[in-house]
Amino acid sequence: MCVQHLAAEKGFPELVSLLLEYKADLTRSRYDGASALYLAAQHGCAGVARVLLSFKADPNSHFVDGSTPLYAACKAGNSRVVELLLAHRADPNRNRELGHTPLYIACLNGRSETVNVLLTSSALSNACLDFAPLVAAARSYGQDQVLEILEAHRKRKPAAAVAATTTTVQQQQQS
């Protein structure tokens, strides 16, 4: 592990900035493929993420399993980092190898604040608003708050999309 990865993971934005000013390799990945931005996102280090993005770190770079910094932040429930990544054009529609989107993983892990941030993102496509996140939340360990947020958002969607989602959710609940 190099110093910039450790500084990113532990939340030292000044050190990361200094390293980058002295030409540390922004694209260098850790032994397991994690970039400094991925580690900052995973550990909720918004200050470090801000510095890395100001030095043009790629918000859509991916880990070996296809997960992005946005996915890592959503999984951990780091809403401030999610907002920052979205502001720097991180793609909320990008699937991981297993087909899981950032919204899906946030729902699955009961990250209600993060779910709210993602649902208000104008970059989120209708494909990501399929029934999968709702079902994932419903099948989780009592993620009632996430279900309420998703249901409220579903009610605001256009009528055709609501009908398709409602039918699919009802089918899932009956099985």
HELIX and SHEET records of a PDB file:
HELIX    1   1 VAL A    3  LYS A   10  1                                   8    
HELIX    2   2 PRO A   13  GLU A   21  1                                   9    
HELIX    3   3 ALA A   36  GLN A   42  1                                   7    
HELIX    4   4 ALA A   46  SER A   54  1                                   9    
HELIX    5   5 PRO A   69  ALA A   76  1                                   8    
HELIX    6   6 SER A   79  ALA A   87  1                                   9    
HELIX    7   7 PRO A  102  LEU A  108  1                                   7    
HELIX    8   8 SER A  112  LEU A  119  1                                   8    
HELIX    9   9 ASN A  126  LEU A  129  5                                   4    
HELIX   10  10 PHE A  131  ARG A  139  1                                   9    
HELIX   11  11 ASP A  144  ARG A  156  1                                  13    
HELIX   12  12 ALA A  159  GLN A  174  1                                  16    
END                                                                             
